[in-house]
Amino acid sequence: MSAVTYTDKIVRPSKTASAAKKGFFARFLEAVVAARMEQAEREYARYVQVNGRDPVA
């Protein structure tokens, strides 16, 4: 059995791998998560404003 190792001087990563575009569902899921996070932050701020105290602290 043998092992072969390479350094970055010999093998360079391809440019296409780093420039790969995210797929539709990955972008869609990312947008859904961001929207829900913003909604949660708005609801949290509203709760603090209405009740006058931070429920976490």
HELIX and SHEET records of a PDB file:
HELIX    1   1 LYS A   15  SER A   18  1                                   4    
HELIX    2   2 PHE A   24  ASN A   51  1                                  28    
END                                                                             
